[in-house]
Amino acid sequence: MEQTYFRKGFGLKGAIEGALVSDYHSRVVDAVRAAGYALTVGDLTFRLAREFGFCYGVDRAVEYAYEARTKFPDRRIFLVGEIIHNPHVNDKLRAMGVTTLHRPDGGEFDFGAVRAEDVVILPAFGVTVRDFERLRAIGCVLVDTTCGSVLNVWKRVDSYAKDGFTAVIHGKAYHEETKATASQVNKYPGGKYVVVRDMAEAKVVCEYIEGAGSRERFVELFASKSAPGFDPSRRRSGRAWRAAMERSPSPSISARSTPSARRRRTARTRS
């Protein structure tokens, strides 16, 4: 039986190295880096950040997509959304014959064109539990480039839902990674989540947990950012945040919510 799920690469890095260098390597950047990250031309100085470019997860996703094209040269290849948020990379994949599948506003990805003999690349952000199940049902080959850091967040959300906690996710509710992360609660009956965008929204959650907030305000604010049927008055909470979110706000939001969540758990234990 043909293997239809791949996550650890095809061992073709040597075959795609030339294409990657051609598409993403810059001699100008090399020159600036060699000059101590600063290059002066006349009265103009160019400065280069010491840390920049693709993270490990993005590097892996792009390499894996190139390997997939090499591994399956004669098959149709689809990509669920964007491999990463980089127009240059996505344009390169389209030029290689990779067809992008889109999600309409408020709807699901259209997999109607995908057949069992096709190859589908899952992006670095991952896909929702439902989308994964829909693709598996088609029987197509799946090349999963989901970032390892994203998977770690999924594991935490999964554990919260399994233990009956609401996952409080720091992210953008409309972002594909957030959708995929939040969907992990659907593995368990009654699994719930709420997405907070910033400290102001985290404060609303904490005030409600502490008994100072309004249920009506909470429900109104998070109506489109929480699981269907979510009732904040009947839930315990745990915290997670998108792997790609800015590092500084996430720990601050976590620290702000920790005392509130601890008091809420204590109150429920006593009830």
Residue pairs with C-beta under 8 A, 6 or more apart in sequence:
2 141
3 141
4 139
4 140
4 141
4 142
5 136
5 141
5 142
5 144
6 68
6 141
6 142
6 143
6 144
7 144
7 146
9 63
9 64
9 67
10 64
10 67
10 68
10 70
10 71
12 67
12 70
12 71
13 63
13 67
15 67
15 70
16 63
16 66
16 67
16 70
19 66
20 62
20 63
20 66
23 92
24 62
29 48
31 39
32 38
32 39
32 46
32 48
33 48
37 47
37 48
37 49
37 50
38 45
38 46
38 47
38 48
39 45
39 46
39 48
40 46
54 62
54 84
55 147
56 148
57 124
57 147
57 148
57 149
57 150
57 243
58 84
58 86
58 124
58 147
60 124
60 145
60 147
61 83
61 84
61 123
61 124
61 145
61 147
62 83
62 84
62 89
64 121
64 143
64 145
65 79
65 83
65 93
65 98
65 121
65 143
65 145
66 96
68 77
68 119
68 121
68 143
69 77
69 93
69 96
69 97
69 98
72 119
72 141
75 117
75 118
75 119
75 141
76 99
76 115
76 117
76 118
76 119
77 97
77 98
77 99
77 118
77 119
77 120
77 121
78 98
78 99
78 100
78 101
78 113
78 114
78 118
78 119
78 120
78 121
79 90
79 93
79 98
79 99
79 100
79 101
79 120
79 121
79 123
80 101
80 109
80 120
80 121
80 122
80 123
80 127
80 131
80 135
81 100
81 101
81 102
81 103
81 109
81 123
81 125
81 176
82 90
82 100
82 123
82 176
83 89
83 90
83 93
83 121
83 123
83 124
83 145
84 90
84 123
84 124
90 100
93 100
94 100
98 121
99 113
101 109
101 110
101 111
101 113
101 114
101 120
102 109
102 110
103 109
103 110
103 176
104 110
108 130
108 131
109 127
109 131
111 131
111 134
111 135
111 138
114 120
114 135
114 138
114 140
115 138
115 140
116 138
116 139
116 140
117 140
118 140
118 141
119 140
119 141
119 142
119 143
120 135
120 140
120 141
120 142
120 143
121 143
121 145
122 132
122 142
122 143
122 144
122 145
122 146
123 145
123 146
123 176
124 145
124 146
124 147
124 150
125 146
125 147
125 150
125 175
125 176
125 177
125 180
125 244
126 146
126 147
126 150
126 151
126 154
126 176
126 177
126 180
126 181
127 135
127 146
127 176
127 180
128 179
128 180
128 183
129 180
129 183
129 184
129 186
129 187
130 183
130 186
132 142
135 142
136 142
147 243
149 243
150 177
150 180
150 181
150 242
150 243
150 244
152 243
153 181
153 240
153 241
153 242
153 243
154 180
154 181
154 184
156 167
156 238
156 240
157 167
157 169
157 181
157 182
157 184
157 185
157 193
157 240
158 184
158 185
158 187
159 238
160 166
160 167
160 185
160 237
160 238
160 240
161 167
161 184
161 185
161 187
161 188
161 191
161 192
161 193
162 187
162 188
163 238
164 190
164 236
165 235
165 236
165 237
165 238
166 192
166 193
166 194
166 227
166 230
166 232
166 235
166 236
166 237
166 238
167 182
167 184
167 185
167 192
167 193
167 194
167 237
167 238
167 239
167 240
168 193
168 194
168 196
168 202
168 205
168 237
168 238
168 239
168 240
168 257
168 261
169 178
169 181
169 182
169 193
169 194
169 195
169 196
169 239
169 240
169 241
169 242
170 195
170 196
170 197
170 202
170 239
170 240
170 241
170 242
170 245
170 249
170 250
170 253
170 254
171 177
171 178
171 181
171 195
171 197
171 241
171 242
171 245
172 178
172 195
172 197
172 242
173 179
173 195
173 197
173 224
173 225
175 242
177 242
177 243
177 244
178 195
178 242
181 240
181 242
182 193
182 195
182 227
184 191
185 191
185 192
185 193
185 227
191 227
192 226
192 227
192 230
192 235
193 226
193 227
193 230
194 205
194 222
194 225
194 226
194 227
194 230
194 232
194 237
195 222
195 225
195 226
196 202
196 205
196 225
196 253
197 225
198 249
198 253
199 249
199 252
199 253
199 256
201 221
201 222
202 253
202 256
202 257
203 256
204 213
204 217
204 218
204 221
205 218
205 237
205 257
205 260
206 256
206 257
206 260
207 213
208 214
208 215
208 218
208 232
209 237
209 257
209 260
209 261
209 263
209 264
210 260
210 263
210 264
215 232
215 233
218 232
219 232
222 230
222 232
236 261
236 264
236 265
236 268
237 257
237 261
237 264
238 261
239 253
239 254
239 257
239 258
239 261
241 250
241 253
241 254
